[in-house]
């Protein structure tokens, strides 16, 4: 249920969904510029968190269509199709413990190479994640799933796309502004699937899955009809694309940056591509092989470009 935590309105994890649907009534409606806290579950809604920390356990397969529970939706009054929703991530508080692991039925390795699926519950102390007694990793919270509602045939929570969704990019972290296309009135924002840390590629298909509280400020960029989600932080302007094939996702990402360099800075396509090649970084969000991969193309913010 929606409630108050201090002065910040919140949307609780007591009710979750599994698609970016426009049919679900908003849990909360706010004015542009409001700050809201989303309480989120881990990717299995707490079902694995009772295992002993630091020791491998048999990892059950996820229930089809029931992974990555989403909190929301949040309606932003005045947002309309053709706008962009601006979501500034103010902070991410990870609630220890979380879990990680590797599947046997899906992944980048040949069939049979992983004889049995294993998971591992990991605690954190506010600074480091404890994978094992002798393996500690910096706590680096990020939001795996963030997206707006889709009116027709809404995608499952586990899928990425033009709406955002299961992007799994570590840059979707505190301080980032996520720019999302709006397809329905109010935008209807969903958030879930926080990772306490994750490497580029998410090569097992699992980050450090953990319950969290995500505090965001929402606003509207009116008339900014985006083809794909974007992220802006202090150093980078980033477009995020997805496709089943690497070449398709890469083409979409490069096309978006070329178009921005054409329209905002006046470069010809070949010149724009040359600048991308010497200044841009193409990185992978998830590429474990079980679904669409997500890519991001990062450009320096010093160029003065904006999502377009």
HELIX and SHEET records of a PDB file:
HELIX    1   1 UNK A  246  UNK A  265  1                                  20    
HELIX    2   2 UNK A  269  UNK A  279  1                                  11    
HELIX    3   3 UNK A  301  UNK A  303  5                                   3    
SHEET    1   A 7 UNK A   2  UNK A   5  0                                        
SHEET    2   A 7 UNK A   8  UNK A  11 -1                                        
SHEET    3   A 7 UNK A  35  UNK A  40  1                                        
SHEET    4   A 7 UNK A 209  UNK A 221 -1                                        
SHEET    5   A 7 UNK A  84  UNK A 102 -1                                        
SHEET    6   A 7 UNK A 118  UNK A 124 -1                                        
SHEET    7   A 7 UNK A  56  UNK A  58 -1                                        
SHEET    1   B10 UNK A   2  UNK A   5  0                                        
SHEET    2   B10 UNK A   8  UNK A  11 -1                                        
SHEET    3   B10 UNK A  35  UNK A  40  1                                        
SHEET    4   B10 UNK A 209  UNK A 221 -1                                        
SHEET    5   B10 UNK A  84  UNK A 102 -1                                        
SHEET    6   B10 UNK A 177  UNK A 181 -1                                        
SHEET    7   B10 UNK A 229  UNK A 232 -1                                        
SHEET    8   B10 UNK A 236  UNK A 243 -1                                        
SHEET    9   B10 UNK A 293  UNK A 300 -1                                        
SHEET   10   B10 UNK A 281  UNK A 286 -1                                        
SHEET    1   C 8 UNK A   2  UNK A   5  0                                        
SHEET    2   C 8 UNK A   8  UNK A  11 -1                                        
SHEET    3   C 8 UNK A  35  UNK A  40  1                                        
SHEET    4   C 8 UNK A 209  UNK A 221 -1                                        
SHEET    5   C 8 UNK A  84  UNK A 102 -1                                        
SHEET    6   C 8 UNK A 118  UNK A 124 -1                                        
SHEET    7   C 8 UNK A 128  UNK A 132 -1                                        
SHEET    8   C 8 UNK A 135  UNK A 138 -1                                        
SHEET    1   D 6 UNK A  28  UNK A  30  0                                        
SHEET    2   D 6 UNK A  70  UNK A  76  1                                        
SHEET    3   D 6 UNK A 189  UNK A 195 -1                                        
SHEET    4   D 6 UNK A 142  UNK A 148 -1                                        
SHEET    5   D 6 UNK A 164  UNK A 166 -1                                        
SHEET    6   D 6 UNK A 160  UNK A 161 -1                                        
END                                                                             
